[in-house]
Amino acid sequence: MALSKDSTILDVLQEKPDAGSIFARFGMGCVGCAIGRGETIAEAAAAHGIPLDELLNALGISA
């Protein structure tokens, strides 16, 4: 599966189990958040005030 900014947090965590520590580094509690099941990376970044390109880069996902 090709991950993108439109992938859900759950998709990312299933594809990249180490992503939880990356989200945590950005102050995002996505691993335990019920909203993360349906929230996209782009939506989560916006909600947390995190630059999307920085988060995607840290996750190793192409913009």
ChimeraX attribute file (.defattr): number of C-alpha atoms within 10 A of each C-alpha:
attribute: neighborCount
match mode: 1-to-1
recipient: residues
	/A:1	7
	/A:2	9
	/A:3	18
	/A:4	17
	/A:5	20
	/A:6	12
	/A:7	17
	/A:8	21
	/A:9	26
	/A:10	21
	/A:11	21
	/A:12	22
	/A:13	17
	/A:14	11
	/A:15	13
	/A:16	13
	/A:17	12
	/A:18	12
	/A:19	19
	/A:20	18
	/A:21	15
	/A:22	13
	/A:23	20
	/A:24	12
	/A:25	12
	/A:26	15
	/A:27	11
	/A:28	18
	/A:29	14
	/A:30	20
	/A:31	18
	/A:32	10
	/A:33	12
	/A:34	11
	/A:35	14
	/A:36	19
	/A:37	15
	/A:38	13
	/A:39	19
	/A:40	20
	/A:41	23
	/A:42	20
	/A:43	18
	/A:44	21
	/A:45	21
	/A:46	12
	/A:47	10
	/A:48	11
	/A:49	10
	/A:50	15
	/A:51	11
	/A:52	17
	/A:53	15
	/A:54	12
	/A:55	20
	/A:56	18
	/A:57	11
	/A:58	14
	/A:59	18
	/A:60	13
	/A:61	14
	/A:62	11
	/A:63	10
